[in-house]
Amino acid sequence: MATNKNKKGTSPSKKKKGNILPFLVIVIIGFLAYKANPEYWQQGRLLEDLKNANKKEVKTEEVVKAPEPEKPEKDPDLIYDGSIKGAKTFPAYVLRAVNTYDQNFYVFRGIPKTLYLVYPKGAAADKIASQLQEGINKREMRNELAVKTLLYTSKDKKSQCEASITTQFFCEQCDRKICIINPKKAEFLVVSPSSQAALAKAVALVKSGEWDE
């Protein structure tokens, strides 16, 4: 009876086992090599990943700006710097107090800028007020400039200054000074109680238009 053998006398099953054995040996050697030095293999993988990452397109990340801190709101009842150097704003509480019964109504609601003198009664105050008015008349600037006085004695100063909110404000800000009032801007400028200096400043401001811009 014929047997299932090849010419060399080996069976097919033994030949198949012989072909698998070298593969298993390679796998075992590779596994043992990894176990012996796993960092080597990990570093190799890491280098490969970095190499692949360099080939990718680099995209610029959007920069997210931090929100700017909110500016604190201004208190309208405080005095702030005005629109020109040296000028100050009228607080809102003073402007709210202006009415037709207030002796300073036209200072705030009129068209001319007012040179407001707050000073003790006497010859000095009369002279300053007179010189201011004469200077305005001489320059024919009655439509642009006006004069207002609050003259007091030591006895009646408190009652005069407390007559209204506006007079109290002028007593605080302009005492023994001249305040140039700009109703259009709701601002005032404090100058020395010199009629010549105050008039020169007021005329210059009117002619330049700087305080009306």
Secondary structure, DSSP 8 states (H G I E B T S, - for coil): ---S--TTS--HHHHHHHHHHHHHHHHHHHHHHHHH-HHHHHHHHHHHHHHHHHHS-------------------TTS--B-SSTTEEE--HHHHHT--TTSTTHHHHHSSSEEEEEEEESSHHHHHHHHHHHHHHHHTT-TTTEEEEEEEE-TTTHHHHHTSSHHHHHHHHHHBTEEEEEETTTTEEEEE-S-HHHHHHHHHHHHHH-GGG-
